[in-house]
């Protein structure tokens, strides 16, 4: 007899629903990676980020960036694409997405089957039950919210790590640039010392100087040579550090820096404005706020787990059937044959009363009774975790306020020092050196005054290089502290181009004896 349409449609709908439940557990973290990239772009101004789904993407760009000289912005971009620590951390997003998918799944049903054989033979006793834990119905929404908060926290944490990595790459690039500049300065200083030695030798040959003057000048020259060696090592070390944060395995000496250290901006920063921006935009603050929300959801989940399991289902039992006794199949065959008029075997079916053919079937329910474990400890732990994260959030907000003020003070001081060295200290030291040389040539002073002026000039040039490097280094510190690129930290434009004061660089001061 054909199956009626209605039951067939019902079975088809049931199978479709079961197939949907079984097949919807897919993990696709692609949109999550894109959200990380959006956060990183806002915090750093860089548009590309390593994507675990596209392992080779960006490698051609990295090769091209290294070929034509490396800028600080390109260093930040390469670090976002190629830093192995950041690459490994990005996989945590896929893990958090998988946790969210798992949180939304129903627990599997339980199947119980028992078979007990009678000692006297016959059919066995059969117990069968099928049950589903329906506590998932009110626990899944809370589990999903907690997992979603955790995913959001992970995304923000990774984005914060990426922003810090980009800032560290910029700082390493500036450090390498400063080290290269200091090496160039030591070589220029060596040339200055050589001109002083040549001057003392000329004076000695003219009979106006002595061998002591030459020896004293050569002593300063030796110190300048040692400074070159130390600067060369410092420059190589800085380049290796830069290569490490960029994730490069090639010889760091092959990296060519394409730009000098940036000039200090002429704009000033309002600490209150930057503090407000940091409290709103810092990714670690946003991540900790998501962590607080996640802890609150976990507390609600633990409260729902006082009754962790409530299973409903169906149970079936068939009682055991003992082997039939007392039948004489020879007599029964004779009686059946006589009644039929021919040889007829007896009816093999059990006679009424010989066997118990009853079975029972019906609904079942199973509930875990919270007699000894009422989940108090897990509820308390979740409460303590929530309180802890709330305190951590308050502490971080307070620290951010102080960090922004500290970074602002450091930036202002570093930029003022760089301008002060360029506009006053180095030119003054150079004038003193020139005056002492002229006085020595005229026989009005001794070589000691020249050497003192030379030492002061060389030291001023070294200090200026350090000041320029420090002025550049506070830029990524300020960006990292506020959580925004420098362009977004500048005061709102009034329609005029930003004012900058160009400091006199090292090479603007003429050095006697150099072409």
Secondary structure, 3 states (H helix, E strand, C coil): CCCCHHHHHHHHHHHHHHHHHHHCCCCCCHHHHHHHHHHHHHHHCCCCCCCCCCCCCCHHHHHHHHHCCECHHHHHHHHHHHCHHHHHHHHHHHHHHHHHHHHCCCCCCEEEEEEECCCCCCECEEEEEEEEECCHHHHHHHHHHHHHHHHHHHHHHHHHHHHHHHHHHHHHHHHHHHHHHHHHHHHHHHHHHHHHHHHHHHHHHCCCCCHHHHHHHHHHHHHHHHHHHHHHHHHHHHHHHHHHHHCCCCCHHHCCECCCCCCCECCCCCHHHHHHHHHHHCHHHHHHHHHHHHHHHHHHHHHHHHHCCEEEEEEEEECCECCCCCCCHHHHHHHHHHHHCCCCCCCCCCCCCCCCCCEEEEEEEEECCCCCCCCHHHHHHHHHHHHHHHHHHHHHHHHHHHHHHHHHHHHHHHHHHHHHHHHHHHHHHHHHHHHHHHHHHCCCCCHHHHHHHHHHHHHHHHHHHHHHHHHHHHHHHHHHHHCCCHHHHCCCCCCCCCCECCCCCHHHCCCCCCC
